[in-house]
């Protein structure tokens, strides 16, 4: 099992936060299905105002680009991807055309022991 952490910003527009929360309370079934087929075992998204943090546990060898490539050929998955992309903006300091950016793991503890 591997862990991945990423972050992105929601746009500073009225209603975006509420809409983002609403659609994630009832996501397209294909999004869950394709993620699972690609090797995502657990996925969590947290929000602090406009900043989102995503934590993913995946099968070993999972790579976001290659593992999710097949999902991006599904029209319904692509519709979801476009919908969420339009609600997001780059994290400050990142290129404008980026969205979710990886974060560096700096501390990890399991059962009271440092594992990093």
C-alpha positions in Angstrom: 0.0 0.0 0.0 1.3 3.5 -0.8 0.1 6.9 0.4 -0.3 10.0 -1.8 -1.1 13.5 -0.6 -2.1 16.3 -2.9 -3.5 19.9 -2.6 -5.5 22.3 -4.8 -7.4 25.5 -4.4 -11.1 26.2 -5.1 -11.8 29.3 -7.0 -12.8 32.4 -5.0 -16.3 32.6 -6.5 -19.7 32.7 -4.7 -21.2 29.2 -4.3 -18.1 27.2 -5.4 -17.5 25.7 -1.9 -21.1 24.7 -1.5 -21.3 23.2 -5.0 -18.0 21.3 -4.6 -19.1 19.8 -1.3 -22.5 19.0 -2.8 -21.2 17.1 -5.8 -18.8 15.1 -3.7 -21.5 14.0 -1.3 -23.0 12.2 -4.3 -20.3 11.6 -6.9 -20.8 10.0 -10.3 -20.6 6.2 -9.8 -18.1 5.9 -12.6 -15.6 8.1 -10.6 -15.7 5.6 -7.7 -15.6 2.6 -10.0 -12.7 3.8 -12.2 -10.7 4.9 -9.2 -11.1 1.5 -7.6 -10.2 -0.3 -10.9 -7.0 1.8 -11.1 -5.8 0.8 -7.7 -7.3 3.5 -5.3 -8.2 1.7 -2.1 -9.1 4.7 0.1 -9.4 8.3 -0.7 -10.2 11.3 1.5 -10.6 15.0 0.6 -10.5 17.6 3.4 -11.2 21.3 3.0 -10.0 24.4 4.9 -11.9 27.3 3.4 -10.8 27.2 -0.3 -7.9 24.8 0.1 -8.4 21.1 -0.5 -6.2 18.3 0.7 -6.5 14.8 -0.7 -5.1 11.7 0.9 -5.1 8.5 -1.1 -4.1 5.0 -0.2 -3.3 2.9 -3.3 -2.0 -0.4 -4.5 1.8 -0.6 -4.7 3.0 0.7 -8.1 0.1 3.1 -8.5 1.0 6.2 -10.5 -1.7 8.9 -10.9 -0.9 9.6 -14.5 -0.6 6.0 -15.9 -3.0 4.3 -13.5 -5.8 6.7 -14.2 -5.2 6.9 -18.0 -8.0 4.4 -18.8 -10.5 6.3 -16.7 -9.8 9.4 -18.8 -11.2 7.6 -21.9 -14.6 7.3 -20.3 -16.9 10.1 -21.4 -18.8 10.3 -18.0 -15.5 10.3 -16.1 -14.2 13.1 -18.3 -17.4 15.1 -17.7 -16.7 14.8 -13.9 -13.1 15.7 -14.4 -14.1 18.8 -16.4 -16.8 19.8 -13.8 -14.3 19.7 -10.9 -11.4 21.2 -12.9 -13.5 24.3 -13.6 -14.1 24.8 -9.8 -10.4 24.7 -9.0 -7.4 26.9 -9.5 -3.7 26.4 -9.1 -2.1 26.5 -5.6 -0.1 29.8 -5.2 3.4 29.3 -6.7 2.3 26.6 -9.1 1.8 27.1 -12.9 -1.7 28.3 -13.7 -2.6 25.2 -15.7 -2.0 22.8 -12.8 -4.6 21.6 -10.3 -3.9 18.8 -7.8 -0.2 19.0 -6.9 1.7 16.3 -4.9 2.8 17.1 -1.4 5.9 15.7 0.3 5.5 13.3 3.3 7.6 14.6 6.1 6.3 12.7 9.1 4.6 9.4 9.5 3.7 7.4 12.6 2.0 4.0 12.9 1.2 2.2 16.1 3.4 4.7 18.1 6.4 4.2 15.9 8.0 6.5 13.3 7.7 4.8 9.9 9.4 7.4 7.7 
